Amino acid sequence: MLNLLVRNPRILVYLCKVMNSTLILNAKIINEGKIVEGDVLIKGAYIEKIGSDMQSIRSNQVVDARGKILMPGAIDDQVHFREPGLTHKGNISTESRAAVAGGVTSFMEMPNTVPPVFTQELLEEKYSIASKNSLANYSFFIGASNDNLEEVLKTNIKKVCGLKIFMGSSTGNLLVDNEKTLEGFFSRFPSLIATHCEHEPTIRRNSEEFKARFGEDVPIHEHMNIRNEDACYRSSSFAVELAKKHGTKLHILHISTAKEISLFNNSTPLEKKKITAEACIHHLWFNEKDYAILGTKIKWNPAIKTEKDQRAILQGVLDNHIDVIATDHAPHTLEEKNNSYFKAPSGGPLVQHSVVAMLEFYHQRKISLEKIVEKMSHSPGILFQIENRGFIREGYFADLVLVDLNKPWIVSKENILAKCGWSPLEGQTFQSSIEKTWVSGHLAYDSGKIREGQPGQRLLFART
C-alpha cells in the first residue's frame, strides 16, 4: 500500500487533505449580517467550502452543529499578555489559551512589557516567543516613546498591526507627552496608530487633590473622578485634531465616556474611515455602582464611569460611532490588586469571557448576534486590513467558533484559564457556552479542553 501511495502522489495529496479535514453540518452561521443554516468544510488551515446538504463530502471529522451557532473567531485588538518581564501575571502561552477557550482566535498585544517594545529587535523577540507558545493567532504593536521615531519608522506595516502611543501614563515609562514628537508620529507613520487617550496634567492635578483629602486611602469609586471625563475628552479630541491635520489612520482605544463618542462619525463605511474607536467589555459591563462590591478588581485606565456613560457606549456600538469591541485584557495577581488606591495597579483579565459577555447582552435583547460578530470579528479584520481573517468565507483561514446559546455555566476559579486565576466576573452565570474553537483550521478548544498540537499563526496585513 505504501509503495502504491509513493507511486501515486495525487492519491497521497488527496488522502492528506481528507485526513486533515473537518465537516461542520447544520450550523446556524452568523456572518456578514445574516444568519443562515448551512455546512462548512475545513481543509488544512482554510475554509474549503460553504453550502448546504454537504453530508456526502468525505472528511476525517464530522461535527453535527444542529441547534448551535457558528461564528468567525473574535479578533481582540487590545490585550496585555505580560511577556517578557511580567510573567508572574501572565504569559503568551497561558493567556492565548484563555483567549481560545473564550472564542478569541486572534489577538493584538501591547508594547508595555519589560522592557517596553521600543525597537524592532524587541518586537521580533515577542514574535519569536509567540511562534512557539501562542495557541491563538497573534500580532504585536510597536511602542512609541519620546525619542524612538526613527526606529518606529522601520516597522514593516504588512507584518505588524500598528503603532501604540500612550497619550496618558497608564503604565511605566511609555507616556508620550512631547507635542513635537507626537506631530512626528502622526505625520510620518504610514499605517494605523492606536492611542490610549487621557490628559496627563488633568490626572496629576486631580490625584494631588484627592491625595490631599484622603491620603493613600482614596476610595476606589473616586477613580472615575481622578481619571475623569475631562481628562479623557481633552486627550481624545487632541488626538483627533492631530489625525485630521495629518491624514493619520487613528484608532482610539477603550472609549469610556459619552462625551467622546461625539468625536466619531457613523456616516462613513468602515473601509473608508480614517478615525475609529474601540469599546471594551468592562466599560460595557460595569458602571460606578460596581465599585462598592468589586473595588480595585475593576480599577482600569481609563476608569469605569457612570451608568449614563455605559449606556452611551453601547449605543455607540449599535449605531456605528464605535467600530470595534475588545477587552484590554490586563492581568495582575490578586495580591497586587488588593492594595490601597494608589498602589493597586489598573487592569484585569477578560479575554476568556468577552464573547460570552456580549452574548449575554444578546440574551438581554440589547444587541443582535449579527452586530456582535460585526464588532468582534468583521470590523477588526477590516480596520486592520488583516489578510483573509474575520469572516466565514471560502479561501479564508478557518478561524471559527461553535457556540451553544443555551448551555448556562458559572464563572469560577476552577474554570478560569488566565494565569492570575481570578476574574471580576466570578460568580456570573452566562447563558452561552463556547463549544469548539478552530484556529487556522486546528481544533484548539473542544468542550472544555485545550487541544495542543499546532500554534497559531502570525497575522499579516494587506497594506501598501
C-alpha positions in Angstrom: 0.0 0.0 0.0 2.8 2.4 0.9 4.5 1.7 -2.4 1.2 2.5 -4.2 1.0 5.9 -2.5 4.6 6.8 -3.3 4.0 5.9 -7.0 0.7 7.9 -7.0 1.4 11.4 -5.4 -2.1 12.6 -6.3 -3.6 9.9 -4.2 -1.3 10.8 -1.3 -2.2 14.5 -1.6 -5.9 13.6 -1.7 -5.7 11.4 1.4 -3.6 14.0 3.3 -6.4 16.5 2.6 -9.1 14.2 3.8 -7.2 13.3 6.9 -6.8 17.0 7.8 -10.4 18.0 7.1 -13.5 18.7 9.2 -17.1 18.9 8.1 -19.4 21.1 10.2 -23.0 20.3 9.5 -26.3 22.0 10.2 -24.9 25.1 11.9 -26.6 28.5 12.2 -23.9 30.5 10.5 -23.6 34.2 11.7 -21.7 36.0 9.1 -21.9 39.3 7.2 -25.2 40.5 8.6 -27.0 37.3 8.0 -28.0 34.1 9.9 -28.1 31.1 7.5 -28.3 27.4 8.3 -25.6 25.6 6.5 -22.4 23.5 6.4 -18.7 24.4 6.4 -15.9 22.2 5.2 -12.4 22.9 6.6 -9.3 21.6 4.8 -6.0 22.2 6.3 -5.9 25.8 7.6 -8.6 27.1 5.3 -12.4 27.1 4.7 -12.8 25.0 1.6 -16.5 25.2 1.1 -19.7 26.7 2.5 -23.0 25.3 1.5 -25.9 23.0 2.4 -26.6 19.3 2.1 -22.9 18.5 2.2 -23.2 15.3 4.2 -21.8 13.2 1.4 -18.4 15.0 1.4 -15.6 12.9 2.8 -13.7 14.2 5.8 -11.9 12.7 8.7 -14.1 14.5 11.3 -17.8 15.4 11.2 -19.3 17.8 13.7 -23.1 18.0 13.9 -23.8 21.6 14.9 -27.5 21.4 14.8 -29.1 23.9 17.2 -25.8 25.8 17.6 -24.3 28.9 16.1 -21.1 29.1 14.1 -19.2 32.5 14.2 -15.9 33.7 12.8 -13.4 33.8 15.7 -13.2 37.0 17.6 -10.2 39.3 16.9 -9.2 41.1 20.1 -7.2 44.2 19.1 -6.1 45.1 22.6 -4.5 42.7 25.1 -1.6 42.7 27.6 -0.2 39.2 27.8 2.7 40.4 30.0 5.6 38.6 28.3 8.5 39.4 28.6 9.3 40.7 32.1 5.9 40.4 33.9 5.3 36.7 33.5 4.2 36.2 37.1 0.9 37.9 36.0 0.5 36.0 32.7 2.4 35.0 29.5 1.7 34.4 25.9 1.1 30.7 26.4 -1.4 31.0 29.3 -3.3 34.0 28.1 -3.6 32.8 24.5 -5.2 29.6 25.8 -7.6 31.6 27.8 -8.4 33.5 24.6 -9.1 30.4 22.6 -11.3 29.0 25.3 -13.3 32.2 25.1 -13.7 32.1 21.3 -10.9 34.7 20.6 -8.8 33.2 17.7 -6.5 36.2 17.1 -5.1 38.9 19.4 -3.0 42.1 19.1 -0.8 42.7 22.1 0.5 45.9 23.5 4.1 47.1 24.0 4.1 47.8 27.7 6.1 44.7 28.7 9.6 44.8 30.4 11.5 46.1 28.6 9.0 48.2 26.6 8.9 47.3 22.9 10.6 50.4 21.5 12.9 48.6 19.0 12.5 46.3 16.0 14.7 43.8 17.8 12.5 43.6 20.9 9.4 43.4 18.7 10.7 40.4 16.8 11.7 38.7 20.1 8.0 38.7 21.0 7.0 37.3 17.7 9.6 34.5 18.2 8.0 33.7 21.6 4.5 33.6 20.1 5.5 31.4 17.2 6.4 28.7 19.7 3.9 29.3 22.5 0.7 31.0 21.3 -2.3 28.8 20.6 -4.1 31.8 19.0 -3.0 33.9 16.0 -1.1 36.9 17.0 0.3 40.3 16.2 2.2 42.9 18.3 2.2 46.7 18.4 5.5 48.5 18.4 5.5 51.2 21.1 6.2 54.9 20.9 8.5 56.9 23.2 9.6 60.5 23.2 12.8 59.5 21.3 12.2 56.5 19.1 10.5 57.9 16.0 13.2 56.8 13.6 13.1 53.3 15.0 9.4 53.1 14.7 9.6 54.2 11.0 11.5 50.9 10.3 8.3 48.9 11.0 7.1 46.5 8.3 3.4 47.5 8.2 2.5 44.3 6.4 3.7 42.2 9.3 2.9 44.4 12.3 -0.6 45.5 13.4 0.4 49.1 14.2 2.0 51.7 16.5 0.7 52.2 20.0 1.0 55.6 21.6 0.2 56.1 25.3 -1.1 59.7 25.4 -1.6 59.3 29.2 0.8 57.5 31.5 -1.3 54.3 32.1 1.8 52.2 32.5 5.5 52.6 33.1 7.5 55.0 31.0 5.5 54.8 27.8 3.9 58.3 28.1 4.5 60.4 25.0 3.9 64.0 26.1 6.2 65.9 23.8 3.9 67.6 21.2 6.6 67.9 18.6 7.2 64.1 18.9 3.5 63.4 18.6 3.4 65.6 15.5 6.3 63.5 14.1 4.5 60.2 14.7 1.1 61.4 13.4 2.7 63.0 10.3 5.2 60.2 9.4 4.0 56.8 10.5 2.4 55.3 7.3 -0.1 53.0 9.0 -2.5 52.6 11.9 -1.8 54.5 15.2 -3.7 53.2 18.3 -3.8 55.5 21.2 -4.6 55.4 24.9 -6.0 58.9 25.5 -6.1 60.5 28.9 -4.8 64.1 29.6 -1.9 63.6 32.0 -1.8 67.1 33.6 -5.5 66.8 34.5 -5.0 63.4 36.1 -1.9 64.6 38.1 -3.9 67.6 39.3 -6.8 65.5 40.3 -4.6 62.9 42.0 -2.9 65.6 44.1 -6.3 67.0 45.2 -7.7 63.6 46.2 -4.5 62.6 47.9 -4.6 65.8 50.0 -8.1 64.9 51.1 -7.7 61.1 51.7 -4.0 60.3 51.8 -3.2 56.9 50.4 -6.7 55.6 51.2 -8.6 57.3 48.4 -12.0 55.5 48.0 -11.9 53.4 44.8 -15.1 54.9 43.5 -13.2 58.2 43.2 -11.0 56.6 40.4 -13.6 57.8 37.9 -13.3 61.4 39.3 -9.5 61.4 39.1 -9.4 60.0 35.6 -12.5 61.9 34.7 -14.5 62.8 31.6 -12.4 65.9 31.0 -9.1 64.0 31.1 -10.4 61.6 28.5 -12.1 64.1 26.2 -9.2 66.6 26.2 -6.7 63.9 25.1 -9.1 62.1 22.6 -10.0 65.4 21.0 -6.4 66.4 20.7 -5.6 63.0 19.0 -8.4 63.5 16.6 -7.1 67.0 15.8 -3.7 65.7 15.0 -5.1 62.9 12.9 -7.3 65.3 10.9 -4.3 67.6 10.4 -2.0 64.9 9.1 -4.5 62.5 7.5 -3.4 59.8 10.0 -5.2 56.5 10.4 -6.1 56.8 14.1 -7.8 54.2 16.3 -8.7 55.4 19.8 -8.8 52.6 22.3 -11.2 51.9 25.2 -13.7 54.8 24.9 -15.1 55.4 28.4 -17.3 58.5 28.2 -20.4 59.5 26.5 -18.8 62.8 25.5 -16.0 61.2 23.5 -18.5 59.5 21.2 -19.2 62.8 19.5 -15.7 62.7 18.1 -16.5 59.9 15.8 -18.8 59.6 12.8 -21.1 56.8 11.7 -21.9 58.0 8.2 -18.7 56.7 6.5 -18.2 53.0 5.7 -15.5 51.4 8.0 -13.3 50.7 5.0 -13.1 54.4 4.3 -12.9 55.7 7.9 -9.6 57.3 8.9 -10.6 57.8 12.6 -12.1 54.9 14.5 -12.9 53.9 18.1 -13.0 50.8 20.3 -15.2 49.9 23.2 -14.1 47.4 25.9 -16.1 44.8 27.7 -15.5 46.3 31.1 -16.9 49.7 30.1 -19.9 47.9 28.6 -20.5 45.6 31.6 -19.7 47.7 34.7 -20.5 51.2 36.0 -19.9 53.3 39.1 -22.2 51.2 41.2 -20.0 48.2 40.9 -17.0 49.8 42.7 -18.8 49.2 46.0 -18.7 45.4 45.5 -15.6 44.8 43.3 -13.3 47.6 44.5 -9.9 47.6 42.9 -10.8 44.5 40.8 -12.4 46.9 38.4 -9.8 49.6 38.5 -9.0 50.2 34.9 -7.4 53.0 33.0 -9.5 54.8 31.6 -11.8 54.4 34.5 -15.2 52.7 34.5 -17.6 55.6 34.9 -21.3 56.3 35.2 -24.3 54.3 34.1 -25.0 57.1 31.6 -21.6 56.6 30.0 -22.1 52.8 30.0 -25.4 53.1 28.1 -23.9 55.7 25.7 -21.0 53.4 24.8 -23.3 50.5 24.0 -25.4 52.8 21.9 -22.2 54.0 20.1 -21.5 50.4 19.3 -25.1 49.8 18.0 -25.1 53.0 15.8 -21.5 52.5 14.5 -19.9 55.5 16.1 -17.8 52.9 17.8 -16.3 50.3 15.5 -14.7 47.5 17.5 -15.3 45.6 20.7 -12.2 44.3 22.6 -11.0 43.5 26.1 -7.9 45.4 27.2 -7.1 42.1 29.0 -4.5 43.1 31.5 -4.0 40.5 34.3 -2.4 41.3 37.7 -2.2 39.0 40.7 -4.8 39.3 43.4 -2.0 40.3 45.8 -1.2 43.2 43.6 -4.8 44.3 43.2 -5.6 44.0 46.9 -3.9 47.3 47.7 -4.8 50.9 48.6 -5.8 53.1 45.7 -2.5 54.4 44.5 -0.7 51.1 45.0 -3.3 48.9 43.2 -2.5 48.5 39.5 -5.1 49.1 36.8 -6.4 46.3 34.6 -7.9 42.9 34.8 -8.4 39.6 32.9 -11.3 39.4 30.5 -10.2 37.7 27.3 -11.8 34.3 28.2 -15.2 35.9 28.8 -15.6 38.6 26.2 -17.6 36.7 23.6 -20.0 35.1 26.2 -20.4 38.5 27.9 -21.6 40.0 24.6 -23.8 37.0 24.0 -25.3 37.8 27.4 -26.3 41.2 26.1 -27.9 39.3 23.2 -30.0 37.3 25.6 -31.0 40.6 27.3 -32.1 41.8 23.9 -29.6 44.7 23.9 -27.7 43.6 20.8 -28.1 41.2 17.8 -25.9 38.3 17.0 -25.1 39.9 13.7 -23.8 43.1 15.4 -21.7 41.1 17.9 -20.0 39.3 15.0 -19.6 42.6 13.1 -17.8 44.3 16.0 -15.7 41.4 17.3 -14.7 39.7 14.1 -15.5 41.6 10.8 -14.6 45.1 11.9 -11.2 44.3 13.4 -10.4 42.4 10.2 -11.4 45.4 8.0 -10.0 48.1 10.2 -6.5 46.5 10.5 -6.7 45.1 6.9 -5.9 41.6 8.2 -5.3 39.1 5.3 -8.1 36.5 5.0 -9.5 36.6 8.5 -12.5 37.9 10.3 -15.2 36.3 8.0 -16.6 32.9 7.2 -15.6 32.9 3.5 -14.3 30.2 1.2 -10.5 30.6 0.9 -10.3 32.4 4.3 -8.5 30.9 7.3 -10.7 28.6 9.3 -10.9 30.7 12.5 -14.2 29.5 13.7 -16.2 29.3 17.0 -19.1 27.0 17.7 -21.4 28.3 20.4 -24.3 26.7 22.3 -26.6 29.7 23.2 -28.5 27.6 25.7 -25.9 26.0 27.9 -25.6 28.0 31.2 -22.4 27.9 33.3 -20.9 29.9 36.1 -17.5 31.6 36.1 -15.4 30.2 38.9 -11.7 29.9 39.9 -11.9 26.3 38.7 -12.6 27.2 35.1 -10.5 30.4 34.7 -7.5 29.8 32.5 -5.7 33.2 32.8 -2.6 32.7 34.9 -3.7 35.2 37.5 -6.5 32.8 38.5 -9.3 35.4 39.1 -11.8 37.4 37.2 -14.1 40.4 38.1 -16.9 38.2 36.6 -16.5 35.3 39.1 -20.0 34.1 40.1 -21.6 35.4 36.9 -23.9 32.9 35.2 -23.6 33.1 31.4 -26.3 31.5 29.3 -24.0 30.7 26.4 -21.0 28.3 26.2 -18.1 28.2 23.8 -18.2 24.6 22.5 -15.3 24.5 20.0 -12.7 26.9 18.7 -10.8 26.4 15.5 -7.6 28.4 15.0 -6.3 28.4 11.4 -8.0 25.0 10.9 -6.8 23.5 14.2 -9.4 22.4 16.7 -7.7 24.3 19.6 -10.6 24.1 22.2 -13.1 21.3 22.4 -15.9 21.0 25.0 -13.8 22.4 27.9 -10.5 21.0 26.9 -7.5 22.8 25.4 -6.0 20.9 22.4 -2.4 21.4 21.8 -0.5 20.4 18.7 -0.5 23.4 16.4 0.5 27.0 17.4 -1.4 30.0 16.0 -0.1 32.0 13.0 1.4 35.5 12.7 -1.2 37.9 11.4 -0.4 39.5 8.0 -1.9 42.8 6.8 -2.9 43.7 3.2 -1.4 47.2 3.2 0.6 49.2 0.7 
